[in-house]
């Protein structure tokens, strides 16, 4: 689901919402992204072709399939990079915004997480020069999509373990 801040959400409310743990934020506080921002729904959250290719790389003799290692790395690194990206955006640090959005884009593309990678690519290419309202919207899109893919990857890993 593609979520973002509504037009009526104030900067103060947005900053306040970022201080809450993600689990405590209410989905109802977010709405569809405004028309000015690209429609990211055209990209799959998880590209099945890439995921199947990664699964095919696994050696049956390995104790842990190749893709499982990539998923665990992603589940460890992506939330940290996302947090650093939000901090960089809050500080309007253009170099850090470009660095962390590029890093999260790469991590996401490695697993075929196309929608998140495209959101990060937009953040990377606009750097710190986009107006604050749009950059805040993109950050919320990034956060919502990251939550979505983290849940999907966790579900995949728990189903494999069962």
Phi, psi and omega per residue, in radians:
X1 nan 2.352 -3.124
X2 -1.625 2.068 -3.058
X3 -2.232 2.706 3.105
X4 -2.864 3.050 3.125
X5 -1.292 2.479 3.074
X6 -1.358 2.899 3.136
X7 -1.053 -0.566 -3.051
X8 -1.413 -0.179 -3.141
X9 -1.226 2.233 -3.119
X10 -1.477 2.820 3.108
X11 -1.046 -0.694 -3.132
X12 -1.075 -0.768 3.125
X13 -1.143 -0.673 3.121
X14 -1.099 -0.857 -3.140
X15 -1.071 -0.715 3.112
X16 -1.076 -0.699 -3.125
X17 -1.161 -0.537 3.130
X18 -1.222 -0.394 -3.135
X19 -1.339 -0.347 3.126
X20 -1.400 2.572 3.007
X21 -1.051 2.550 -3.100
X22 -0.904 -0.683 -3.081
X23 -1.113 -0.444 -3.105
X24 -1.549 -0.238 3.128
X25 -1.260 2.467 -3.112
X26 -1.627 2.321 3.118
X27 -1.059 -0.565 -3.123
X28 -1.130 -0.246 3.094
X29 -1.366 -0.111 -3.094
X30 -2.085 2.600 3.104
X31 -2.354 3.075 3.129
X32 -0.955 2.551 3.133
X33 -1.102 2.588 3.139
X34 -1.162 2.758 -3.061
X35 -1.056 -0.456 -3.079
X36 -1.161 -0.379 -3.093
X37 -1.693 2.447 -3.117
X38 -0.853 2.519 3.125
X39 -1.426 1.796 -3.080
X40 -1.389 -0.114 3.133
X41 -1.137 -0.311 3.133
X42 -1.189 -0.291 3.135
X43 -1.760 2.392 3.093
X44 -1.224 2.548 3.060
X45 -1.054 -0.827 3.116
X46 -2.202 2.132 3.134
X47 -1.377 1.936 -3.068
X48 -1.086 -0.603 -3.132
X49 -1.119 -0.819 3.138
X50 -1.134 -0.758 -3.139
X51 -1.089 -0.730 3.107
X52 -1.142 -0.652 3.073
X53 -1.102 -0.715 3.109
X54 -1.141 -0.711 3.105
X55 -1.105 -0.617 -3.139
X56 -1.217 -0.371 3.130
X57 -1.295 -0.267 -3.086
X58 -1.192 2.400 3.068
X59 -1.559 2.197 -3.117
X60 -1.041 -0.382 -3.136
X61 -1.429 -0.242 -3.136
X62 -1.278 2.475 3.106
X63 -1.153 -0.677 3.127
X64 -2.121 2.151 3.117
X65 -1.020 2.591 -3.118
X66 -0.905 -0.823 -3.076
X67 -1.133 -0.545 3.126
X68 -1.104 -0.675 3.092
X69 -1.131 -0.704 3.093
X70 -1.125 -0.716 3.139
X71 -1.133 -0.769 3.133
X72 -1.115 -0.699 3.079
X73 -1.060 -0.783 3.140
X74 -1.091 -0.810 -3.112
X75 -1.106 -0.440 3.101
X76 -1.463 -0.834 -2.999
X77 -1.425 -0.720 -2.996
X78 -1.018 -0.791 3.128
X79 -1.092 -0.608 3.126
X80 -1.171 -0.805 -3.133
X81 -1.142 -0.697 3.112
X82 -1.068 -0.745 3.121
X83 -1.096 -0.753 3.129
X84 -1.149 -0.604 3.088
X85 -1.124 -0.794 3.107
X86 -1.063 -0.727 3.116
X87 -1.101 -0.748 3.133
X88 -1.101 -0.699 3.115
X89 -1.167 -0.681 3.101
X90 -1.081 -0.591 3.134
X91 -1.570 -0.085 -3.090
X92 0.971 0.691 3.141
X93 -1.547 1.696 -3.018
X94 -1.017 -0.773 3.141
X95 -1.074 -0.786 -3.128
X96 -1.187 -0.653 3.101
X97 -1.044 -0.839 -3.134
X98 -1.105 -0.765 -3.116
X99 -1.081 -0.919 -3.043
X100 -1.293 -0.571 3.071
X101 -1.194 -0.649 3.089
X102 -1.129 -0.740 -3.128
X103 -1.118 -0.791 3.134
X104 -1.186 -0.616 3.073
X105 -1.055 -0.813 -3.136
X106 -1.130 -0.785 3.094
X107 -1.005 -0.735 -3.096
X108 -1.232 -0.740 3.140
X109 -1.127 -0.575 3.117
X110 -1.017 -0.541 -3.132
X111 -1.779 0.046 -3.125
X112 1.356 0.453 3.117
X113 -1.538 1.328 -2.912
X114 -1.167 -0.743 -3.089
X115 -1.092 -0.813 3.135
X116 -1.115 -0.693 3.116
X117 -1.086 -0.689 3.133
X118 -1.206 -0.679 3.080
X119 -1.079 -0.798 3.131
X120 -1.125 -0.633 3.105
X121 -1.098 -0.703 3.102
X122 -1.116 -0.774 3.110
X123 -1.073 -0.769 -3.127
X124 -1.071 -0.805 -3.054
X125 -1.274 -0.435 3.099
X126 -1.584 -0.277 3.114
X127 0.936 -2.331 3.138
X128 -1.750 0.202 -3.029
X129 -1.607 -0.193 3.138
X130 -1.245 2.566 3.114
X131 -1.044 2.575 -2.992
X132 -0.976 -0.721 -3.102
X133 -1.017 -0.794 -3.137
X134 -1.242 -0.663 3.126
X135 -1.158 -0.625 3.073
X136 -1.107 -0.701 3.121
X137 -1.128 -0.758 3.118
X138 -1.113 -0.660 3.098
X139 -1.113 -0.704 3.102
X140 -1.185 -0.631 3.046
X141 -1.088 -0.799 3.129
X142 -1.037 -0.800 -3.108
X143 -1.125 -0.790 -3.141
X144 -1.119 -0.739 -3.140
X145 -1.208 -0.656 3.081
X146 -1.085 -0.776 3.089
X147 -1.006 -0.750 -3.122
X148 -1.095 -0.847 -3.096
X149 -1.258 -0.570 3.096
X150 -1.102 -0.720 3.097
X151 -1.122 -0.768 3.134
X152 -1.096 -0.746 3.137
X153 -1.200 -0.668 3.091
X154 -1.125 -0.712 3.108
X155 -1.102 -0.767 3.114
X156 -1.018 -0.833 -3.102
X157 -1.156 -0.684 -3.133
X158 -1.239 -0.578 3.087
X159 -1.202 -0.607 3.091
X160 -1.163 -0.637 -3.100
X161 -1.263 -0.445 -3.088
X162 -1.339 nan nan
